[in-house]
Amino acid sequence: MVTAPTQQVSTIVGVSRAAAPTMKVSRRTATLAAEVEAMKLYSPDEAVALMKKLATAKFAETAELHGNLNLDPKYNDQQVWQGGEGDGLG
């Protein structure tokens, strides 16, 4: 029947959803967040020092750095090569 899907769509569209509940913040996270200024741009030296100061995990924590080099790999002079030891190319 053609009317059944139309009725289902109208009931689905008519349903209002409640706002998603906010998650609790742990005491550890709250104290660490109080030490960091969210809108401040940190220099690399400041950022590394702050990460070392706020490290509280029981394992070796790691950090990643993402950067936009604005290169086009289509051109040979703009290609970035990631080499390692023992590959005979570097």
KOLMARMAR-109270 format. One record per residue: x, y, z of N, C-alpha, C in turn; chain; residue in one letter; residue number from 1. Coordinates in nm, 3 decimals. Atoms other than C-alpha are relative to their C-alpha. Example, Ala and Ser with C-alpha at 12.3 -4.5 7.8 and 13.67 -1.06 7.14 Angstrom:
REM KOLMARMAR-109270
{n_px:0.089	n_py:-0.119	n_pz:0.000	ca_px:1.230	ca_py:-0.450	ca_pz:0.780	c_px:0.090	c_py:0.120	c_pz:0.000	titi:A	sekol:A	nugu:1}
{n_px:-0.082	n_py:-0.119	n_pz:-0.006	ca_px:1.367	ca_py:-0.106	ca_pz:0.714	c_px:-0.077	c_py:0.109	c_pz:0.073	titi:A	sekol:S	nugu:2}
This chain:
REM KOLMARMAR-109270
{n_px:0.083	n_py:-0.119	n_pz:0.000	ca_px:0.000	ca_py:0.000	ca_pz:0.000	c_px:0.087	c_py:0.125	c_pz:0.000	titi:A	sekol:M	nugu:1}
{n_px:-0.077	n_py:-0.123	n_pz:0.009	ca_px:0.121	ca_py:0.348	ca_pz:-0.073	c_px:-0.020	c_py:0.086	c_pz:0.125	titi:A	sekol:V	nugu:2}
{n_px:0.026	n_py:-0.086	n_pz:-0.113	ca_px:-0.034	ca_py:0.509	ca_pz:0.233	c_px:0.081	c_py:-0.037	c_pz:0.124	titi:A	sekol:T	nugu:3}
{n_px:-0.072	n_py:0.041	n_pz:-0.120	ca_px:0.157	ca_py:0.306	ca_pz:0.492	c_px:0.134	c_py:0.072	c_pz:0.015	titi:A	sekol:A	nugu:4}
{n_px:-0.126	n_py:-0.072	n_pz:-0.017	ca_px:0.503	ca_py:0.455	ca_pz:0.419	c_px:-0.022	c_py:0.148	c_pz:0.026	titi:A	sekol:P	nugu:5}
{n_px:0.025	n_py:-0.142	n_pz:-0.021	ca_px:0.355	ca_py:0.804	ca_pz:0.405	c_px:-0.039	c_py:0.026	c_pz:0.145	titi:A	sekol:T	nugu:6}
{n_px:0.040	n_py:-0.016	n_pz:-0.139	ca_px:0.196	ca_py:0.758	ca_pz:0.747	c_px:0.121	c_py:-0.016	c_pz:0.093	titi:A	sekol:Q	nugu:7}
{n_px:-0.117	n_py:0.020	n_pz:-0.083	ca_px:0.521	ca_py:0.627	ca_pz:0.891	c_px:0.092	c_py:0.122	c_pz:-0.004	titi:A	sekol:Q	nugu:8}
{n_px:-0.086	n_py:-0.117	n_pz:0.012	ca_px:0.717	ca_py:0.923	ca_pz:0.757	c_px:-0.059	c_py:0.116	c_pz:0.079	titi:A	sekol:V	nugu:9}
{n_px:0.060	n_py:-0.113	n_pz:-0.072	ca_px:0.467	ca_py:1.170	ca_pz:0.899	c_px:0.013	c_py:-0.019	c_pz:0.151	titi:A	sekol:S	nugu:10}
{n_px:-0.016	n_py:0.020	n_pz:-0.144	ca_px:0.486	ca_py:1.008	ca_pz:1.244	c_px:0.145	c_py:0.015	c_pz:0.042	titi:A	sekol:T	nugu:11}
{n_px:-0.141	n_py:-0.015	n_pz:-0.034	ca_px:0.865	ca_py:0.999	ca_pz:1.233	c_px:0.038	c_py:0.147	c_pz:0.000	titi:A	sekol:I	nugu:12}
{n_px:-0.032	n_py:-0.142	n_pz:0.008	ca_px:0.887	ca_py:1.364	ca_pz:1.126	c_px:-0.064	c_py:0.075	c_pz:0.116	titi:A	sekol:V	nugu:13}
{n_px:0.070	n_py:-0.069	n_pz:-0.107	ca_px:0.636	ca_py:1.465	ca_pz:1.394	c_px:0.057	c_py:-0.023	c_pz:0.138	titi:A	sekol:G	nugu:14}
{n_px:-0.056	n_py:0.031	n_pz:-0.131	ca_px:0.842	ca_py:1.319	ca_pz:1.679	c_px:0.102	c_py:0.106	c_pz:0.038	titi:A	sekol:V	nugu:15}
{n_px:-0.100	n_py:-0.096	n_pz:-0.048	ca_px:1.028	ca_py:1.576	ca_pz:1.883	c_px:0.093	c_py:-0.072	c_pz:0.095	titi:A	sekol:S	nugu:16}
{n_px:-0.099	n_py:0.068	n_pz:-0.083	ca_px:1.347	ca_py:1.468	ca_pz:2.053	c_px:0.047	c_py:0.094	c_pz:0.111	titi:A	sekol:R	nugu:17}
{n_px:-0.053	n_py:-0.078	n_pz:-0.111	ca_px:1.474	ca_py:1.582	ca_pz:2.388	c_px:0.148	c_py:0.028	c_pz:-0.025	titi:A	sekol:A	nugu:18}
{n_px:-0.141	n_py:-0.034	n_pz:0.014	ca_px:1.814	ca_py:1.745	ca_pz:2.413	c_px:0.086	c_py:-0.112	c_pz:0.057	titi:A	sekol:A	nugu:19}
{n_px:-0.089	n_py:0.106	n_pz:-0.046	ca_px:2.103	ca_py:1.507	ca_pz:2.457	c_px:0.053	c_py:0.036	c_pz:0.139	titi:A	sekol:A	nugu:20}
{n_px:-0.050	n_py:-0.030	n_pz:-0.135	ca_px:2.213	ca_py:1.476	ca_pz:2.820	c_px:0.148	c_py:0.031	c_pz:-0.004	titi:A	sekol:P	nugu:21}
{n_px:-0.142	n_py:-0.034	n_pz:-0.004	ca_px:2.545	ca_py:1.632	ca_pz:2.905	c_px:0.072	c_py:-0.103	c_pz:0.085	titi:A	sekol:T	nugu:22}
{n_px:-0.079	n_py:0.100	n_pz:-0.072	ca_px:2.820	ca_py:1.403	ca_pz:3.024	c_px:0.063	c_py:0.064	c_pz:0.123	titi:A	sekol:M	nugu:23}
{n_px:-0.068	n_py:-0.046	n_pz:-0.120	ca_px:2.967	ca_py:1.433	ca_pz:3.371	c_px:0.149	c_py:0.014	c_pz:-0.030	titi:A	sekol:K	nugu:24}
{n_px:-0.144	n_py:-0.020	n_pz:0.014	ca_px:3.323	ca_py:1.559	ca_pz:3.394	c_px:0.064	c_py:-0.049	c_pz:0.129	titi:A	sekol:V	nugu:25}
{n_px:-0.067	n_py:0.053	n_pz:-0.118	ca_px:3.554	ca_py:1.372	ca_pz:3.627	c_px:0.080	c_py:0.109	c_pz:0.070	titi:A	sekol:S	nugu:26}
{n_px:-0.079	n_py:-0.097	n_pz:-0.076	ca_px:3.746	ca_py:1.553	ca_pz:3.898	c_px:0.136	c_py:0.020	c_pz:-0.064	titi:A	sekol:R	nugu:27}
{n_px:-0.132	n_py:-0.009	n_pz:0.063	ca_px:4.075	ca_py:1.475	ca_pz:3.723	c_px:-0.007	c_py:0.088	c_pz:-0.124	titi:A	sekol:R	nugu:28}
{n_px:0.014	n_py:-0.080	n_pz:0.122	ca_px:3.953	ca_py:1.620	ca_pz:3.393	c_px:-0.031	c_py:0.145	c_pz:0.033	titi:A	sekol:T	nugu:29}
{n_px:0.035	n_py:-0.137	n_pz:-0.038	ca_px:3.806	ca_py:1.926	ca_pz:3.565	c_px:0.122	c_py:0.077	c_pz:0.050	titi:A	sekol:A	nugu:30}
{n_px:-0.119	n_py:-0.069	n_pz:-0.050	ca_px:4.131	ca_py:2.007	ca_pz:3.745	c_px:0.100	c_py:0.028	c_pz:-0.113	titi:A	sekol:T	nugu:31}
{n_px:-0.091	n_py:-0.021	n_pz:0.112	ca_px:4.335	ca_py:1.961	ca_pz:3.426	c_px:-0.053	c_py:0.109	c_pz:-0.093	titi:A	sekol:L	nugu:32}
{n_px:0.059	n_py:-0.101	n_pz:0.089	ca_px:4.093	ca_py:2.175	ca_pz:3.222	c_px:0.013	c_py:0.140	c_pz:0.060	titi:A	sekol:A	nugu:33}
{n_px:-0.015	n_py:-0.130	n_pz:-0.064	ca_px:4.124	ca_py:2.455	ca_pz:3.478	c_px:0.139	c_py:0.058	c_pz:-0.023	titi:A	sekol:A	nugu:34}
{n_px:-0.138	n_py:-0.045	n_pz:0.020	ca_px:4.499	ca_py:2.475	ca_pz:3.410	c_px:0.027	c_py:0.046	c_pz:-0.144	titi:A	sekol:E	nugu:35}
{n_px:-0.023	n_py:-0.029	n_pz:0.141	ca_px:4.462	ca_py:2.515	ca_pz:3.031	c_px:-0.098	c_py:0.109	c_pz:-0.045	titi:A	sekol:V	nugu:36}
{n_px:0.085	n_py:-0.104	n_pz:0.057	ca_px:4.332	ca_py:2.830	ca_pz:2.863	c_px:-0.045	c_py:-0.048	c_pz:-0.138	titi:A	sekol:E	nugu:37}
{n_px:0.054	n_py:0.062	n_pz:0.122	ca_px:4.103	ca_py:2.705	ca_pz:2.585	c_px:0.024	c_py:0.085	c_pz:-0.124	titi:A	sekol:A	nugu:38}
{n_px:-0.010	n_py:-0.085	n_pz:0.118	ca_px:4.131	ca_py:3.005	ca_pz:2.354	c_px:0.142	c_py:0.052	c_pz:-0.025	titi:A	sekol:M	nugu:39}
{n_px:-0.137	n_py:-0.048	n_pz:0.016	ca_px:4.505	ca_py:3.067	ca_pz:2.395	c_px:0.075	c_py:-0.089	c_pz:-0.099	titi:A	sekol:K	nugu:40}
{n_px:-0.089	n_py:0.072	n_pz:0.089	ca_px:4.747	ca_py:2.968	ca_pz:2.120	c_px:0.136	c_py:-0.012	c_pz:0.069	titi:A	sekol:L	nugu:41}
{n_px:-0.125	n_py:0.024	n_pz:-0.069	ca_px:5.047	ca_py:2.810	ca_pz:2.289	c_px:0.113	c_py:-0.017	c_pz:-0.101	titi:A	sekol:Y	nugu:42}
{n_px:-0.118	n_py:0.026	n_pz:0.083	ca_px:5.395	ca_py:2.814	ca_pz:2.141	c_px:0.037	c_py:-0.146	c_pz:0.019	titi:A	sekol:S	nugu:43}
{n_px:-0.036	n_py:0.141	n_pz:-0.016	ca_px:5.545	ca_py:2.468	ca_pz:2.085	c_px:0.071	c_py:-0.029	c_pz:0.132	titi:A	sekol:P	nugu:44}
{n_px:-0.070	n_py:0.021	n_pz:-0.127	ca_px:5.774	ca_py:2.507	ca_pz:2.387	c_px:-0.097	c_py:0.002	c_pz:0.118	titi:A	sekol:D	nugu:45}
{n_px:0.099	n_py:-0.009	n_pz:-0.107	ca_px:5.486	ca_py:2.615	ca_pz:2.611	c_px:-0.092	c_py:-0.121	c_pz:0.001	titi:A	sekol:E	nugu:46}
{n_px:0.092	n_py:0.113	n_pz:0.010	ca_px:5.262	ca_py:2.336	ca_pz:2.484	c_px:0.064	c_py:-0.128	c_pz:0.053	titi:A	sekol:A	nugu:47}
{n_px:-0.069	n_py:0.120	n_pz:-0.047	ca_px:5.520	ca_py:2.064	ca_pz:2.549	c_px:0.019	c_py:0.006	c_pz:0.151	titi:A	sekol:V	nugu:48}
{n_px:-0.018	n_py:-0.015	n_pz:-0.144	ca_px:5.595	ca_py:2.202	ca_pz:2.895	c_px:-0.132	c_py:-0.023	c_pz:0.074	titi:A	sekol:A	nugu:49}
{n_px:0.131	n_py:0.017	n_pz:-0.062	ca_px:5.223	ca_py:2.213	ca_pz:2.976	c_px:-0.044	c_py:-0.146	c_pz:-0.005	titi:A	sekol:L	nugu:50}
{n_px:0.034	n_py:0.143	n_pz:0.009	ca_px:5.172	ca_py:1.856	ca_pz:2.851	c_px:0.077	c_py:-0.081	c_pz:0.103	titi:A	sekol:M	nugu:51}
{n_px:-0.080	n_py:0.073	n_pz:-0.098	ca_px:5.457	ca_py:1.731	ca_pz:3.070	c_px:-0.047	c_py:0.029	c_pz:0.141	titi:A	sekol:K	nugu:52}
{n_px:0.046	n_py:-0.038	n_pz:-0.132	ca_px:5.323	ca_py:1.922	ca_pz:3.369	c_px:-0.133	c_py:-0.069	c_pz:0.034	titi:A	sekol:K	nugu:53}
{n_px:0.133	n_py:0.054	n_pz:-0.024	ca_px:4.968	ca_py:1.786	ca_pz:3.328	c_px:-0.011	c_py:-0.150	c_pz:-0.022	titi:A	sekol:L	nugu:54}
{n_px:0.004	n_py:0.144	n_pz:0.024	ca_px:5.062	ca_py:1.424	ca_pz:3.250	c_px:-0.027	c_py:-0.073	c_pz:0.130	titi:A	sekol:A	nugu:55}
{n_px:0.037	n_py:0.070	n_pz:-0.123	ca_px:4.886	ca_py:1.208	ca_pz:3.507	c_px:-0.027	c_py:-0.148	c_pz:-0.023	titi:A	sekol:T	nugu:56}
{n_px:0.030	n_py:0.139	n_pz:0.030	ca_px:4.843	ca_py:0.874	ca_pz:3.332	c_px:0.110	c_py:-0.091	c_pz:0.054	titi:A	sekol:A	nugu:57}
{n_px:-0.095	n_py:0.097	n_pz:-0.052	ca_px:5.014	ca_py:0.560	ca_pz:3.455	c_px:0.077	c_py:-0.069	c_pz:-0.112	titi:A	sekol:K	nugu:58}
{n_px:-0.073	n_py:0.054	n_pz:0.114	ca_px:5.164	ca_py:0.496	ca_pz:3.111	c_px:0.064	c_py:0.114	c_pz:-0.074	titi:A	sekol:F	nugu:59}
{n_px:-0.067	n_py:-0.104	n_pz:0.078	ca_px:5.380	ca_py:0.684	ca_pz:2.863	c_px:-0.099	c_py:0.062	c_pz:-0.097	titi:A	sekol:A	nugu:60}
{n_px:0.096	n_py:-0.068	n_pz:0.085	ca_px:5.150	ca_py:0.940	ca_pz:2.705	c_px:0.068	c_py:0.046	c_pz:-0.129	titi:A	sekol:E	nugu:61}
{n_px:-0.053	n_py:-0.047	n_pz:0.127	ca_px:5.194	ca_py:1.041	ca_pz:2.342	c_px:-0.080	c_py:0.120	c_pz:-0.048	titi:A	sekol:T	nugu:62}
{n_px:0.068	n_py:-0.115	n_pz:0.059	ca_px:5.103	ca_py:1.349	ca_pz:2.142	c_px:0.024	c_py:-0.003	c_pz:-0.150	titi:A	sekol:A	nugu:63}
{n_px:-0.012	n_py:-0.007	n_pz:0.145	ca_px:5.042	ca_py:1.403	ca_pz:1.771	c_px:0.002	c_py:0.146	c_pz:-0.043	titi:A	sekol:E	nugu:64}
{n_px:-0.005	n_py:-0.134	n_pz:0.057	ca_px:5.120	ca_py:1.709	ca_pz:1.564	c_px:-0.050	c_py:-0.010	c_pz:-0.143	titi:A	sekol:L	nugu:65}
{n_px:0.054	n_py:-0.004	n_pz:0.135	ca_px:4.915	ca_py:1.781	ca_pz:1.254	c_px:0.028	c_py:0.139	c_pz:-0.057	titi:A	sekol:H	nugu:66}
{n_px:-0.031	n_py:-0.128	n_pz:0.062	ca_px:5.027	ca_py:2.052	ca_pz:1.016	c_px:-0.037	c_py:0.000	c_pz:-0.146	titi:A	sekol:G	nugu:67}
{n_px:0.032	n_py:-0.017	n_pz:0.141	ca_px:4.923	ca_py:2.185	ca_pz:0.679	c_px:0.119	c_py:0.066	c_pz:-0.067	titi:A	sekol:N	nugu:68}
{n_px:-0.117	n_py:-0.053	n_pz:0.069	ca_px:5.228	ca_py:2.230	ca_pz:0.458	c_px:-0.036	c_py:0.072	c_pz:-0.129	titi:A	sekol:L	nugu:69}
{n_px:0.049	n_py:-0.068	n_pz:0.119	ca_px:5.017	ca_py:2.359	ca_pz:0.168	c_px:0.082	c_py:-0.037	c_pz:-0.124	titi:A	sekol:N	nugu:70}
{n_px:-0.077	n_py:0.050	n_pz:0.113	ca_px:5.204	ca_py:2.142	ca_pz:-0.083	c_px:-0.091	c_py:-0.078	c_pz:-0.094	titi:A	sekol:L	nugu:71}
{n_px:0.073	n_py:0.078	n_pz:0.099	ca_px:5.078	ca_py:1.980	ca_pz:-0.402	c_px:0.089	c_py:-0.117	c_pz:-0.041	titi:A	sekol:D	nugu:72}
{n_px:-0.087	n_py:0.114	n_pz:0.029	ca_px:5.219	ca_py:1.626	ca_pz:-0.431	c_px:0.006	c_py:-0.036	c_pz:-0.149	titi:A	sekol:P	nugu:73}
{n_px:-0.004	n_py:0.024	n_pz:0.144	ca_px:5.152	ca_py:1.634	ca_pz:-0.804	c_px:0.133	c_py:0.047	c_pz:-0.060	titi:A	sekol:K	nugu:74}
{n_px:-0.126	n_py:-0.054	n_pz:0.051	ca_px:5.474	ca_py:1.831	ca_pz:-0.852	c_px:0.117	c_py:-0.062	c_pz:0.076	titi:A	sekol:Y	nugu:75}
{n_px:-0.115	n_py:0.068	n_pz:-0.061	ca_px:5.810	ca_py:1.664	ca_pz:-0.788	c_px:0.070	c_py:0.085	c_pz:0.105	titi:A	sekol:N	nugu:76}
{n_px:-0.073	n_py:-0.083	n_pz:-0.094	ca_px:5.964	ca_py:1.961	ca_pz:-0.610	c_px:-0.080	c_py:0.029	c_pz:0.128	titi:A	sekol:D	nugu:77}
{n_px:0.083	n_py:-0.024	n_pz:-0.118	ca_px:5.673	ca_py:1.970	ca_pz:-0.360	c_px:-0.037	c_py:-0.129	c_pz:0.072	titi:A	sekol:Q	nugu:78}
{n_px:0.033	n_py:0.127	n_pz:-0.065	ca_px:5.666	ca_py:1.603	ca_pz:-0.261	c_px:0.077	c_py:-0.012	c_pz:0.131	titi:A	sekol:Q	nugu:79}
{n_px:-0.062	n_py:0.023	n_pz:-0.130	ca_px:5.739	ca_py:1.512	ca_pz:0.099	c_px:0.033	c_py:-0.147	c_pz:0.009	titi:A	sekol:V	nugu:80}
{n_px:-0.044	n_py:0.139	n_pz:-0.008	ca_px:5.942	ca_py:1.196	ca_pz:0.145	c_px:0.021	c_py:-0.036	c_pz:0.144	titi:A	sekol:W	nugu:81}
{n_px:-0.019	n_py:0.046	n_pz:-0.137	ca_px:5.925	ca_py:1.001	ca_pz:0.467	c_px:0.090	c_py:-0.122	c_pz:-0.005	titi:A	sekol:Q	nugu:82}
{n_px:-0.097	n_py:0.109	n_pz:0.005	ca_px:6.234	ca_py:0.789	ca_pz:0.496	c_px:0.037	c_py:-0.046	c_pz:0.138	titi:A	sekol:G	nugu:83}
{n_px:-0.044	n_py:0.055	n_pz:-0.129	ca_px:6.381	ca_py:0.577	ca_pz:0.766	c_px:0.141	c_py:-0.053	c_pz:-0.012	titi:A	sekol:G	nugu:84}
{n_px:-0.136	n_py:0.056	n_pz:0.001	ca_px:6.707	ca_py:0.418	ca_pz:0.861	c_px:0.000	c_py:-0.134	c_pz:-0.068	titi:A	sekol:E	nugu:85}
{n_px:-0.017	n_py:0.131	n_pz:0.060	ca_px:6.828	ca_py:0.122	ca_pz:0.661	c_px:-0.070	c_py:-0.021	c_pz:-0.131	titi:A	sekol:G	nugu:86}
{n_px:0.067	n_py:0.021	n_pz:0.128	ca_px:6.628	ca_py:0.182	ca_pz:0.347	c_px:0.092	c_py:0.032	c_pz:-0.117	titi:A	sekol:D	nugu:87}
{n_px:-0.097	n_py:-0.024	n_pz:0.104	ca_px:6.938	ca_py:0.290	ca_pz:0.152	c_px:-0.026	c_py:0.124	c_pz:-0.084	titi:A	sekol:G	nugu:88}
{n_px:0.033	n_py:-0.118	n_pz:0.081	ca_px:6.777	ca_py:0.610	ca_pz:0.021	c_px:0.041	c_py:0.129	c_pz:0.068	titi:A	sekol:L	nugu:89}
{n_px:-0.028	n_py:-0.126	n_pz:-0.068	ca_px:6.881	ca_py:0.864	ca_pz:0.281	c_px:0.130	c_py:0.000	c_pz:0.059	titi:A	sekol:G	nugu:90}
